[in-house]
Amino acid sequence: MCTSFALKNIDGSYVYCRTGEFGRNLEGALLFIPRNYSYSGVGPDGIPGSGLNWGGKFAMIGLNAFGAPMLIDGMNEKGLSGGLLNLPISSVYQNPTGDDATKSIASYQMLMYALSNFTTIEEVKVAFQSIFVNSSTLGPWKGIVKVHMTLHDLDGKSAVFEYLDGKLVITDNPIGVMANDPPMAWQLTNVGNYVNLSPVEKLPVTIDGEVFTPPSSGSGLHGLPGDFLSPSRFLRAFEYTVAAAKYAADLPKVELGWRLLNMFDIPPGSVMMDASDPYAGGVTGWEYTQTSSVSDAKNLIYYIRNFNSLNIKKFDLMSQDLDAKELKIFQIGDVTTYESIQ
């Protein structure tokens, strides 16, 4: 499970926020990748270098998994940001052969390809028409990494990139929200089933002299699904971000983002799965929120918090040598500290 959304600033820039859940520990750490880094595209055979190899133009920071040189969430120096969110039921990638195989990348390389090369959504749209995304497996993942990609740029545009029935499907995302299955087009259509909801409180109703009053505040969003299913989380993210944009427009977006992210924490033990579940990660147990992150694209600052620590970590991308020669990995930390009141 994962939930993501974007909050627009008054000047049109944005803050991108997401949670990351899985059935087993993804061992995430911060990964800094400098400019001009050489990437080895993984072909259909699963071998790095057998696919599309490229030299990245831009530096970026984000969250990796399993200690590998890959990003599942991140932001580049030009303010393009986004992430890979689980889509295990619907994703079906391409099957390139021959010369086409050398023009392909693994599904888990989509975000790195986008962030290392491009600055806008429109550039990414064009580029992905000329490459292939294959079904090669990732060992630590124990199979094909079935994900879709959300991206946001400083022009205020958002889009979702999915591979359905072996074809690339790009969906413009005017609301900036994304979750998991079903695919994005279905999620957007489903929003129409809830257009009656509003953050504005409902007035009492009088029938034959009898007054019926809501039992408390919160009546405007009564009926908003509160479970952890992807469509329910998508709808909550939509309602919360639209309401925040209209009624809390002056609040700082980074701080607002963290408040909203708190609404999507999945507590340990709340979602129990068998190892055969496509969202389980191959283990039987509980799914939980492992990381939450906020990308301040205008100021190029990446914030992250993980399950083992309630502390929010801050990474200033521009504090690094963007022309460095090597990758850097930064551990997020697993200790919660408390500020004492004297």
C-alpha positions in Angstrom: 0.0 0.0 0.0 1.0 3.6 -0.6 -0.7 6.9 -0.7 0.6 10.1 -2.4 -0.6 13.6 -3.0 0.6 17.1 -4.0 -0.1 20.4 -2.3 0.2 23.5 -4.5 1.7 26.7 -3.2 0.1 30.1 -4.1 3.0 30.7 -6.6 2.2 27.4 -8.4 5.0 25.4 -7.0 4.2 22.3 -5.0 5.1 20.0 -2.2 4.8 16.2 -2.9 3.9 13.9 -0.1 3.7 10.1 0.2 3.6 7.2 2.6 5.2 3.8 1.9 3.8 0.6 3.1 4.7 -3.0 2.5 4.4 -6.4 4.2 8.1 -6.8 4.9 10.9 -4.4 5.7 12.2 -2.7 2.6 15.3 -1.5 4.4 15.0 2.0 3.0 17.7 4.5 3.3 18.4 7.9 1.7 20.3 7.7 -1.6 22.0 10.7 -3.3 22.9 10.3 -6.9 25.1 13.0 -8.5 24.9 14.5 -12.0 26.4 12.5 -15.0 26.1 9.2 -13.2 26.2 6.1 -15.4 23.1 3.9 -15.1 23.0 0.3 -16.2 19.6 -0.6 -17.7 18.3 -4.0 -16.7 17.1 -6.0 -19.7 14.4 -8.7 -19.8 17.1 -11.2 -18.7 17.5 -9.4 -15.4 21.1 -8.5 -16.0 22.3 -4.9 -15.4 23.8 -3.5 -18.6 21.8 -5.7 -21.0 19.1 -3.0 -21.3 19.1 0.7 -22.0 22.3 2.2 -20.4 22.3 6.0 -20.0 24.2 8.9 -18.4 22.0 10.9 -16.1 22.0 14.7 -16.5 20.6 15.7 -13.1 21.4 15.0 -9.4 18.7 13.6 -7.2 17.9 12.4 -3.7 15.3 9.9 -2.5 14.5 6.7 -0.8 16.0 3.4 -1.9 15.2 -0.2 -1.0 17.3 -3.2 0.1 20.5 -1.1 0.0 20.3 -1.2 -3.8 21.2 1.7 -6.2 17.6 2.4 -7.1 15.0 4.9 -6.1 11.4 4.2 -5.1 10.7 7.9 -4.2 12.7 11.0 -4.9 13.3 14.5 -6.3 15.8 15.9 -8.8 17.7 19.2 -8.8 15.2 20.7 -11.2 12.2 20.2 -8.9 10.7 17.1 -10.7 9.6 14.7 -8.0 7.6 11.5 -7.7 7.5 7.9 -6.7 6.8 4.3 -7.5 3.7 3.0 -5.8 2.6 -0.7 -5.6 0.3 -1.9 -8.4 0.7 -5.7 -8.2 -2.8 -6.7 -9.5 -3.0 -4.5 -12.6 0.6 -4.1 -13.8 1.6 -6.0 -17.0 4.8 -4.8 -18.6 6.2 -5.0 -22.1 8.0 -8.0 -23.6 10.7 -6.4 -25.8 12.9 -8.8 -27.8 16.0 -8.4 -30.0 17.1 -4.8 -30.4 14.1 -3.6 -28.4 15.4 -5.4 -25.4 18.5 -3.1 -25.4 16.1 -0.1 -25.3 14.4 -1.4 -22.2 14.7 -0.8 -18.4 13.3 -2.7 -15.4 10.1 -1.5 -13.9 11.9 -0.4 -10.7 14.2 1.8 -12.8 11.4 4.0 -14.1 11.7 6.7 -11.5 15.5 6.9 -11.8 15.2 7.2 -15.6 12.7 10.0 -15.3 14.4 12.0 -12.6 17.9 11.7 -14.0 17.0 12.9 -17.4 14.1 15.3 -17.4 12.6 18.5 -15.8 9.0 18.4 -16.8 6.1 16.0 -17.2 5.8 16.7 -20.9 9.4 15.7 -21.4 8.9 12.4 -19.6 5.7 11.7 -21.6 7.7 12.0 -24.9 10.7 9.9 -23.6 8.7 7.0 -22.3 7.1 6.5 -25.8 10.5 5.6 -27.2 11.7 3.1 -24.5 10.4 -0.2 -23.1 9.7 -1.3 -19.6 10.2 -5.0 -19.1 9.2 -7.7 -16.6 12.7 -8.5 -15.2 12.7 -9.6 -11.6 14.5 -8.1 -8.6 16.0 -10.7 -6.2 15.3 -9.0 -2.9 11.7 -8.3 -4.0 11.2 -12.0 -4.9 9.7 -11.3 -8.3 8.6 -8.6 -10.7 8.3 -5.2 -9.1 4.8 -4.3 -10.2 4.4 -0.6 -9.7 3.1 2.6 -11.3 4.8 6.0 -11.2 3.5 9.4 -10.1 5.4 12.5 -11.2 5.0 16.3 -10.4 6.8 19.2 -11.9 7.4 22.9 -11.1 5.0 23.9 -13.9 2.2 22.5 -11.6 1.5 19.4 -13.7 1.1 15.9 -12.5 0.8 12.6 -14.3 0.7 8.9 -13.7 2.5 6.3 -15.8 1.2 2.7 -15.8 1.8 -0.4 -17.8 -1.5 -2.2 -18.4 -1.9 -5.2 -20.6 1.6 -4.7 -21.8 1.0 -1.1 -23.0 2.0 2.3 -21.6 -0.9 4.3 -20.2 -0.3 7.9 -19.2 -3.0 9.7 -17.2 -2.9 13.4 -16.5 -3.6 13.9 -12.8 -5.3 17.2 -12.2 -5.8 16.4 -8.5 -2.3 15.2 -7.8 -3.4 12.2 -5.8 -2.4 8.5 -6.3 -2.7 5.2 -4.4 -2.6 1.6 -5.6 -5.0 -0.7 -7.5 -7.2 -0.2 -9.4 -5.4 1.8 -12.1 -5.5 5.6 -12.1 -8.4 6.1 -14.6 -10.7 4.0 -12.4 -9.7 6.0 -9.3 -10.5 9.3 -11.0 -13.9 8.0 -12.2 -14.7 6.8 -8.6 -14.3 10.3 -7.3 -17.6 11.1 -9.0 -19.4 8.8 -6.7 -18.5 11.1 -3.7 -19.2 14.6 -5.1 -21.9 15.0 -2.4 -19.2 15.3 0.3 -17.9 18.6 1.5 -15.9 19.9 4.5 -18.7 22.4 5.1 -20.9 21.3 8.0 -24.5 20.2 7.3 -27.3 22.3 8.7 -30.1 20.7 10.8 -33.1 19.4 9.0 -36.7 20.1 10.1 -39.4 17.6 9.3 -43.0 18.2 10.6 -41.6 20.4 13.3 -39.0 17.9 14.4 -35.4 19.1 14.2 -32.7 16.6 13.3 -29.2 17.8 14.1 -25.9 16.1 13.4 -24.4 14.6 16.6 -21.2 16.5 16.3 -18.9 18.4 13.9 -17.7 16.4 10.9 -21.1 15.9 9.2 -19.9 17.3 5.8 -17.7 14.3 5.2 -20.0 11.7 6.7 -19.8 8.7 4.4 -16.2 9.1 3.4 -14.6 5.6 3.5 -12.3 5.2 6.4 -10.8 1.8 5.7 -7.3 1.1 4.3 -8.4 -0.1 0.8 -6.7 1.8 -2.0 -9.9 3.5 -3.3 -10.7 4.6 0.2 -7.3 6.1 0.8 -7.4 7.8 -2.6 -10.7 9.4 -1.8 -9.6 10.6 1.6 -6.4 12.1 0.0 -8.6 13.8 -2.6 -11.0 15.3 -0.1 -8.3 16.4 2.4 -6.1 18.1 -0.2 -9.0 19.8 -2.0 -10.3 21.1 1.4 -6.9 22.2 2.4 -6.3 24.1 -0.8 -9.6 26.0 -0.4 -9.9 26.6 3.3 -6.2 26.4 4.5 -4.5 28.0 1.6 -2.1 30.2 3.7 -0.7 27.4 5.8 2.9 26.4 5.1 2.7 23.4 2.7 5.5 21.2 4.3 3.9 21.4 7.7 0.4 20.8 6.2 1.7 17.9 4.3 2.9 16.2 7.4 -0.4 16.7 9.1 -2.2 15.1 6.2 0.3 12.3 6.0 -0.5 11.4 9.6 -4.1 10.5 8.4 -2.7 7.7 6.3 -0.5 5.9 8.8 -1.3 2.1 8.9 -0.7 1.0 12.4 1.0 -2.4 13.0 -1.6 -5.2 13.2 -4.3 -3.4 11.4 -3.8 -5.1 8.1 -2.9 -8.8 8.4 -2.0 -10.7 5.2 -1.0 -14.1 4.0 2.2 -14.5 2.1 0.3 -15.3 -1.0 -1.4 -11.8 -1.1 0.2 -9.7 -3.9 0.7 -6.9 -1.4 2.3 -9.0 1.3 5.9 -9.0 -0.1 6.1 -12.8 0.3 5.7 -12.9 4.1 2.8 -13.6 6.4 2.2 -10.8 8.8 1.1 -7.2 9.1 1.5 -4.4 6.6 2.5 -1.1 8.1 3.7 2.4 7.2 7.5 2.1 6.9 8.3 5.6 5.7 6.6 8.9 5.1 8.2 11.7 3.0 7.7 15.2 1.8 9.5 16.7 -1.2 9.7 20.5 -1.1 10.4 20.9 -4.9 10.8 24.7 -4.8 13.5 24.7 -2.1 14.9 21.3 -3.1 14.6 19.9 0.4 13.6 16.3 1.0 12.1 15.3 4.4 11.6 11.7 5.6 10.4 9.8 8.7 10.6 6.1 9.1 8.7 3.6 11.3 11.5 3.2 13.8 11.8 7.0 14.5 9.2 9.6 14.9 11.8 12.3 14.1 11.6 14.0 10.8 14.9 14.1 8.9 15.8 16.9 6.5 18.0 16.7 3.5 19.0 19.8 1.5 19.9 18.6 -2.0 21.8 21.7 -2.8 24.1 21.2 0.2 25.7 18.3 -1.7 28.4 18.4 -4.4 26.0 17.7 -7.4 29.0 16.8 -9.5 30.4 14.2 -7.2 31.7 11.0 -8.7 30.0 8.5 -6.4 26.6 7.7 -4.8 26.0 8.4 -1.2 23.8 6.5 1.2 22.5 8.1 4.4 20.8 6.0 7.0 17.5 7.5 8.2 18.0 6.5 11.8 15.8 4.5 14.2 15.8 6.5 17.4 13.0 8.7 18.6 14.0 11.7 20.7 11.7 13.8 22.8 12.1 17.5 23.6 11.9 18.1 27.3 10.0 21.1 28.6 11.9 22.9 31.3 
